[in-house]
Amino acid sequence: MDASRLATTQPSIRVLMLPWLAHGHISPFLELAKKLCSSNIAVYLCSTPANLSSVEKRIDSETFPHLHLAELHLPADEDLPPHLHTTKNLPSHLMPVLKTAFDRSAPTFSRLLDSLSPHLLIYDFILPWAPVAAAQHSIPAVVFLPIAACTAAFFIHHLTRSPEDQLPFPAPRFPDPKQGEIMAMVNRMTNGISDGERMVQCLSRSDGFVALRSFREIDAKYIDYLSSIIQKEVVPVKPLLSPEENGGGEEAEWLSGKEKGTVVFVSVGSEYFMTEKEREEMGRGLDLCGLCFIWSVRSEGGDGRRRVSEISGGRGLLVEGWAAQKKILAHPSVGGFVTHCGWSSVMEGIMNGVPMVAVPLQLDQPINAELVVELGVGLKVREGGGCKFDGDEVARCIKEVVVGEKAGESVRRRAKEMARAVCAKGDGGINGLLEKIHLLVAASASASAGNERRVQPHEVGSTSAVLV
């Protein structure tokens, strides 16, 4: 349905979305919101003003007239001023403070539910209080996992099964103490509850099914296994990647002078600060590999400015600050992707058919890296030298992936095959979710018949923000 039709057709369903306060969570929620709005569903995306100020710039009100922003103000805390009500640039020691503040916003969120009277809540997997608030208003709630099915299955398996009960697949498995390090991440306590228990409760409280940002083409067995553990259908939705922003002309111009498939793109994400040792080893690996490269790093200037400069005698391009990752990966000159294996980056690499060198650093990245290797679309750098990676190993993997004759040829071929497979069906995954949403909302309306009259669609204002 085109935008002009949507603007004059009143949606019959209103959905409220509540993601965690991180860009990596908000972005897929926003893209899902756009998909739902394109199917004539009104969506209110809820977050803090610190996050919504940047989200607002990514919404075209003419294209998405029924996509609104709903502000959620966290309780006042002298240790957490409003500009830190986001994970962006948040000092690590304040992460528990932010989670606790978000938990304490439950009463405010409940008032928002009462004000908007949505037909459905879609919430993130570390907010177990959100579906409780929805249930108190007789509103169905569905959890949306913006992570890989293999990651969700790995964590839920180890959180709900005995230590002796192995995953029914050869991967992802990790030797001790690596397994302990990964599980320690979800066993961290904040506000009296671990992240793992938050996830378990969120899946348990999801009404009827669970939505997940993944592809059956790459994650099918993990989707099915997760469904068997939680005893609920898991509905994959793909790909929910943010559209490319304007810019990146300098990278494109530099790439245009390079031969096809000869350049390596290096990025470890926007939320990880590499140590001095890690930067040194990555730089050494890029020097040793002998290939041309674009290296994207976080800006250290503190002013958020983007800086682009040639290094290594013109063989490399250093991009400090924002880099046009999607445009770079789509360029025919790029033949390899050194990645931290954030889930969005893995999907972008797969969809562009670019073979990967996996350098997992934190969070779910080690599990995603195992999936990259299992799918045959990349190699994983071995840890060593008192660092999460060393330059020699980085160089070895880069050369194998980009120009290698044995494993490299297989990885390059498999990357192209996988790209064709996942791109063949376009956005078909949204149709299954839409059907589930309509059925769930209809069932809820039937069960609530005779109860207090709901606010009708035409009674909801058209303002772009709701102040709480």
N, C-alpha and C positions, 0 to 999 in steps of 0.2 A: 504494500500500500504506500502511495507517495505522500510526501509531507503535506500537500494541500488537502488531501482527503483526511489525513489524520487530524489536521487542525480543526476540521468541521465535524468530525465524528467523535462523539463523547465516549471515552473508554468506559466499559462496564465493570472493569476490575482495577482496583488500586493496590499496589504493592509497596511496602516499606522495606528498604534494604539497610542492614546494619553491618558494615565490615569492621574488622580490626583497624586500628589507627595507623596503618603502614601503607605506603604507596604500593607495595607489591600485593596488597590485599584490595585496596580501594580501586586500583585500575581494572582488574577483572570484574569486580562488582559493577563498575561504571559501564564497561563494555556489555555486560549482561543486561544492565538497565536499558541500554540503547537497543539491544535486540528485542527486549520485551516491548519497549515503546513503539518499535517498528511494527509490532503485531497488535497495536491499539490497546496496550495496557499502560495505565498511568503509574509512574514510578516515582517514589520519593527516596532519594539517596541521603542517608543520615550520617553525619560525621561532625567533627569539631570545626569551628571556624578556621583554625589553623590549617586544616586539610582542604576545606571547601573553597578557600580563596584561590587555590590553584586548580581545583576540579572545575570550577565555574568557567574558566577560560577554555576548557576542552568540550564545552557543550554548545552546540548551535541551536538556539531556541526555535529557529524556523524549521530545522530538520527534525528536532525532537521537542515539539510543543508540550508534550505531557511528561517531560522529565524535569522534576523539581528537586531542589536541594533543601534538606531539613537540618537545621543547626541543632547540635546537642552540646550544651555547655556543661563541662565537668565541674565538680565541686571545687571551691577555692582552696588552694594549697600554696603556701609561700615558697615551697621547694619546687613547685611546678607551675610557673606562670603560663597564661593562655597560649603564648607563642610556642610553648613546648608540649602542647596537647597533640602531638604527632611524633612518630618515630624518626622523622627526618631531622638529622643533626641532633638527635637526643643523646646526651651522654649515657653510656651504658649503665652507670650506677642508678640512673633515674628510670630505667625500664620497669622495675617492680612498682615504683611510685605511680607511673602512668597506668599500669594495669589495675592497680588498686583504685585509682581515681575513676577509671572507666567502670569498674564494678560498682562504685559508689554512685554512679550516675543512673542506676536502675530506676529510682523513683521519678527522676526527670524524664527518662525514656518512657515510663508508664504513662505519664501525662501526655506525652507526644502521641502515643498510641490512642489515647482517649480523644485527642484533638483531631487527628487525621482519620481515625476509624478505618484503617486499611482492611482489605479482604484477606491479605496474606503478609506474613513477615518472612523475609529471607535473611538469615543471619550467618555470621562467621563461626568458625569451629572452636574459638576459645572464649565464647560469651555464653556460658550456660544459663545465665540469668535472663537472657533475652527471650527464649521460648517460654520461660515461666511467666514473664510479664505478659506475653501475648496470650497465654492460656487464661490468665486472669481476666482478659477482655474477650474471651471466646473467639480469639483470632488464631487460625492455624499457622504453624511456623515450620519452615523447612531450612535445614542447614545447607550451605553452599561451601564446598571445599575448594579453595583456589590452589590446590596442590595436586601432585600426581597421585594416581590410584596406588601405585607401588609404594609410595611414601605413607599414605593413609593406611594401607593394608599392613605394612611393616609395623607401624606404631600400634595400631589397634590389636594386632596379633600379640605383640610382646606386652601390651598393657593388660590384656584380658586372658592370656593363656599362661600355663605353667612354664617355668624356664626350660624344662625338658622337651616341651612341645615345639618342634622345629617348623619353620615355614615350609609349606609343601612345594617349594621351588628352590632351585640351586642358588638363586639370587633374589633379593639382596641379602647376603649374609656377611657378617663381619667377625673377624677373630677378636678375642679379648686382647687388649683392653679397649679396642676401637668400639666394639658393641656397647661397652659400658659408657664410653664417652657420648655416644649418640643418644642412648637412653637417658643419660643424666640431664640432657637438654629438656626432655619432656617431664622429668621428675622434679624439676625446680619448683619450689613452693612460692606462691605469691598470694597474699591475702587469705592464707589458710587452705589453699587448694593448688595442686600441681597442674602444670599445663596439660599433662597426659590425662588427668581426671577431667579437666575442662573439656577436652576433645571427646572422651568417652561419653560424658553427660550430654554434650551437644548432639552427638549422633543418636543417642538413646531418645532424646526429646524431639527429634525431627519427626514431623507428622507424615507417615506413610512412605516416604522415600527420602533419598539423599541426592542432592545435585553435586556434580564434581566436574572440575575443569580438566578434561583430558580427552583422549581419543581411544576408541575401541581398537583402532588399527595398531596401536602400540601398547596399550595398557589393558587389553581385554581380560587376560587371566587374573590380573590383580583387581580389576573391577568386579569380576565374578566372585573372587575369594573374599573381598571386602563385604560384598552383599551377603555371602553365606555367614560371615562372622556376626554382622549386626542384624541379620534377619530382616533386611529391608532392601528394596530395589535401589540400585545406584544408577542414576541417570547422568551419563557423560554429556558435557556441553563443550563444543570446540568452536574456534580456538580461543576467542575472547582476548585477543591481543590488541593493544592500543594502536590506533592509526599513527603513521609516522608524522612527526611534527615538521614544520618548515625548517629549512636550514640544512647544514651538512654539505654545502657546496664545495668547501675546500677539500673535504675527503673525496668527494666524487671527482673533482678535477685531478687530484693526485692519483686516484685509482685509474683514471682513463689512460694514463701513460704506461700502465703495467700489463703484462701478458695475462691471458686467461688462466685462472686457477692458480696463480703464483703468490698471492698475497695472503698473509695471516692476519686475522683480526683478533686482538687481545682485549678482554674486558672481564673484570671480576665483580661487576655490579656497582651500583651507586651507594650501597649502604655498608660497604666493607672498607675499613682502613687497612691497607697493607702495611706491615711493619717495614722498617728500613731493610731488614734482612730479606724479606720477601720481594721487595722491589729490586733489590740488588740481584737476587737469583733469577727473577723473571727477566731483567735486563740482560743478564749474562746468557740466559738461554736463547734470547732473541738474537744476540750477537753471534752465538755459536751455530745457530741453525742456518745462517747465511741467506735467509729468504727476506723478501720485503715484508714489512708489517705496518699495521696501524695499531697503536697502543693507547687505549682509553683509560685514563686514571682520574680519580677524584681531584677536584681543584683544591690546592693547598693555599691559595691566596686569601681564603676567607671572605672574598667579595662575590663569590658565585660566578665570576667572569669565566668565559670560555677562552682558552688559549690553544693555538695550534702551531706546532713548530716541527721542522724536519730535524731528525737526529740520525746518528750512525752513518754520517756521510751521505745523507739523502736516501738511504735505504729504508728508513723508518719515518713514520709520522706520529708524533706524540700529541694526543688530544687531551687537554686538561679541562675538566668540566663535562658538559653534555656532549655526547657523540651520537651521530645519526646511525644507530646500530642497525635498524631495519634496512636502511638504504645501503649500508656497507655490506651486510650479509647478502643482499639481493644483487650486488654488483658482480658481473661475470669474472672480474679479476681476482675475487676472493676465493681461495681454495682451502682455507682452514680457519677454525674458530677456537681459540684458547678461551675457555669459559669456566666460571665458578660453578656452573650447573644450577643456577637459579631456574625455577621451573619455566618462567617466561622465556628465558634465554635458550633453554633446551628446545622448547617448542619452536622458537624462531629459527634456530639452527636446523632443526628437522624439516620445517616447512620450506626452507630455502635450499635444502639439499647440500648443506655445507658440513663436511666431516668435522668432528669436534675433538679437541684435546681437553679432557676433563681435569680441572684443578679444583676439586671441592674444598671449601674453606670452613663452612659453618652451617648450622641449622639443618635443613633437609637435603643439602647439597650432596653429601656422600651417597645418599640413597639414589638420588637422581643420576649421579655419575655411574652407579652400578647399572641403571637402566640403559644409559647411553652405550655402555660396553656390551650389555646383553643384546641390545638391538643390532649391534654391529656397526653403528654409525659413528664410533669414535674410540679413542684409546684413553686410558686413565693414567695420569702421571703418578708414579710411585713416590711415597713419602721417603724422606731421607735427609741426612746431613743436619739433623737438629732443626729442620724446617719442614713445613708442610709440602715443600717441593724444593728441588735444587735445579740449577741451571742446566747441568748435563742431561738430566732426565727430561726437562722441558724441551730442550733442543732435539733430543732423540725422538720424542713423540711428534713434535711438529714436522720434522723431516719425513717420518714414516707416513703420517697422515696426508701430507701435501704431495710428496714426490716418491714415497716408498713403492717398491715393486711387489711385495708380497702382501703383508697385512694392509698396507696402504691402499693397494688396488682394490682389495675387498671392501675396505671401509668407504672408499669413494663411491664405489658401485652401489653399495648398500644405502648410502646416504641419498643418492639420486632415486633409488627405488622407493625408499620410505617417503620422500617428498611427494612423489607421484601418488602414492597410496593415501596419504593423509589429506592431500589437496583435492582429490578426485570428487569428494562428496560435498565440498564447500562447507556451508554452515548448517548442514542437515541436522546436526545434533540438537539445534534449538527447537525443532518441531516436537521431539519427544518430551522435552521439558514443558513446552506450551500446553500439550495435551494433559500432562500431569497437573499443571497449575489449574487449568479449567475444571478438571474433575474434582480436585481437592476443594476449590472454592465453592463449587456447586454443592458438594456434600456438606460443607460447613454451613452454607446458607440454608440447606434443607433441615439440618439439625437444629439450627437457630430460629427456625420459623416460629413466629409468635412471641419471640423475645423482644427486647427493647429495639425500637426502630433505629436502623443505621442511617448515617448521613448519606444522602444521595450524591452521585457523581457531580451533578450540576451545582451542588451546594459547596463544593470545595473550590476555594479561590484559585486564581491562576498565577499567584505570586511565585517567584522563583526561589524563595527561601522562606522557611518557617522558623521564626525565632522562638526558642524555648526559654 
